[in-house]
Amino acid sequence: MRKVAVVEKRYAKDAIRFLLENDMLDDSRRISRSNGKVEIPVKSDIELPFPYSIKEQEKVLYRTQYEPFREIKKRASEIIEGEEELLPKKWERFGDVLIIKFPEGMERKKELAKIYADVLKCRTVLEDVGGITGIKRKPLVKYIYGDRNAETTHVENKIKFMFDASKIMFSSGNVDERIRMAYAGKEGEVVVDMFAGIGYFSIPIAFYSKTNVYACEINPVAYGYLKKNIELNNVKKNVTALYGDCREVAPRGVADRIIMGYFKSKNFLPHAMEILRGEGVIHYHTTCPKSSFPEEPFRDVARAAIDSGKRAEMIFHRKVKSYAPSIIHGVTDVKISEGH
Ligand SMILES: C[S@@+](CC[C@H](N)C(=O)[O-])C[C@H]1O[C@@H](n2cnc3c(N)ncnc32)[C@H](O)[C@@H]1O
């Protein structure tokens, strides 16, 4: 049973937010439009606080394509007979670039990569050799097949993200959070994205919520793409890109909302308090043991607030994704107010 909630366009933003907050959005399928209405995949029968109807999705659009794997397996069986079970069943696809993690010791990877590229109609294949590292969050990938230029444009929720997949990370597991952030702001408010990357959150929140965003980024390659993506998505009027360490380049006393999308940002909290225009909301991302979420990140934000003579109140939290065994990536929304 693949159900969708059908809502009028004007309710779509709030319905998506409601479903995300109540863990009822089925994120394995895509949101689509039909007859001027928006069809949002849901996990089960639900009740929405807006006019809606529920129906079976006519054409199921999966985010990850499982069907092509059959064809990949068929073609690969000619070169790795008997070892088909080792073939990766999942991959990351950004625009026309594929990232595949092969099991250790897998042979004939180049030929296999060509099969994946042909079936999935991709131009370049990179091998994931070990995740994402360092302050600048660079992915560890190796060129394996096709065009050596791994620059691509990935479209998500109608936003164009251009980046070089061999140099810049793009977390497909954060898709729900990018969608939530797109609608989190209010028209005209000032947002400071302290760790903007290529504009993962800055561009959706400027585009959909019509906020004015200061986007800070320290990595020159990511900063270059941030500038390009601002142009590509026509949000030049709304987004100001600032190159450098957010502790230095972010303006002070301006923000109604701050996005801290970097796991090691605890030491940046005192700076966030200075960046706020008195009061506001901080979206604080962390990795932490499942058992101490959201108390641990909230405590850190609250401590920084108190140290700056402010008050903190947790208004929302959600697990974004699993990070490691019993460790999650979570986001905590904290409202900061003046006074103790
Ligand atoms: C993890 S990425 C952003 C991930 C993104 N929020 C997502 O959803 O995929 C964090 C970014 O912060 C940048 N960064 C790290 N330290 C910084 C600092 N002190 N000032 C500005 N940017 C910084 C890194 O270069 C990187 O591009």
The ligand as an SDF file (V2000), in Angstrom:
LIG
                    3D

 27 29  0  0  0  0  0  0  0  0999 V2000
   28.8420   19.6240    7.1630 C   0  0  0  0  0  0  0  0  0  0  0  0
   28.9220   20.8910    6.0540 S   0  0  0  0  0  0  0  0  0  0  0  0
   27.3270   21.3790    5.9410 C   0  0  0  0  0  0  0  0  0  0  0  0
   26.4370   20.2100    5.8130 C   0  0  0  0  0  0  0  0  0  0  0  0
   25.0690   20.6100    5.4620 C   0  0  0  0  0  0  0  0  0  0  0  0
   24.4470   21.3120    6.5300 N   0  0  0  0  0  0  0  0  0  0  0  0
   24.2600   19.4420    4.9530 C   0  0  0  0  0  0  0  0  0  0  0  0
   23.0940   19.4000    5.2190 O   0  0  0  0  0  0  0  0  0  0  0  0
   24.7520   18.5960    4.2400 O   0  0  0  0  0  0  0  0  0  0  0  0
   29.6200   22.0930    7.0590 C   0  0  0  0  0  0  0  0  0  0  0  0
   30.2700   23.2180    6.3190 C   0  0  0  0  0  0  0  0  0  0  0  0
   30.7790   24.1120    7.2930 O   0  0  0  0  0  0  0  0  0  0  0  0
   31.9960   24.6430    6.8160 C   0  0  0  0  0  0  0  0  0  0  0  0
   32.7300   25.1680    7.9840 N   0  0  0  0  0  0  0  0  0  0  0  0
   33.4240   24.5000    8.9400 C   0  0  0  0  0  0  0  0  0  0  0  0
   33.9210   25.3430    9.8390 N   0  0  0  0  0  0  0  0  0  0  0  0
   33.5310   26.6070    9.4800 C   0  0  0  0  0  0  0  0  0  0  0  0
   33.7180   27.9110   10.0410 C   0  0  0  0  0  0  0  0  0  0  0  0
   34.4200   28.0780   11.1470 N   0  0  0  0  0  0  0  0  0  0  0  0
   33.1430   28.9580    9.4160 N   0  0  0  0  0  0  0  0  0  0  0  0
   32.4170   28.8040    8.2830 C   0  0  0  0  0  0  0  0  0  0  0  0
   32.2140   27.5750    7.6880 N   0  0  0  0  0  0  0  0  0  0  0  0
   32.7630   26.4940    8.2900 C   0  0  0  0  0  0  0  0  0  0  0  0
   32.6630   23.4740    6.1240 C   0  0  0  0  0  0  0  0  0  0  0  0
   33.6090   23.9120    5.1800 O   0  0  0  0  0  0  0  0  0  0  0  0
   31.4460   22.7950    5.4590 C   0  0  0  0  0  0  0  0  0  0  0  0
   31.2400   23.2400    4.1540 O   0  0  0  0  0  0  0  0  0  0  0  0
  1  2  1  0
  2  3  1  0
  2 10  1  0
  3  4  1  0
  4  5  1  0
  5  6  1  0
  5  7  1  0
  7  8  2  0
  7  9  1  0
 10 11  1  0
 11 12  1  0
 11 26  1  0
 12 13  1  0
 13 14  1  0
 13 24  1  0
 14 15  1  0
 14 23  1  0
 15 16  2  0
 16 17  1  0
 17 18  1  0
 17 23  2  0
 18 19  1  0
 18 20  2  0
 20 21  1  0
 21 22  2  0
 22 23  1  0
 24 25  1  0
 24 26  1  0
 26 27  1  0
M  CHG  2   2   1   9  -1
M  END
$$$$
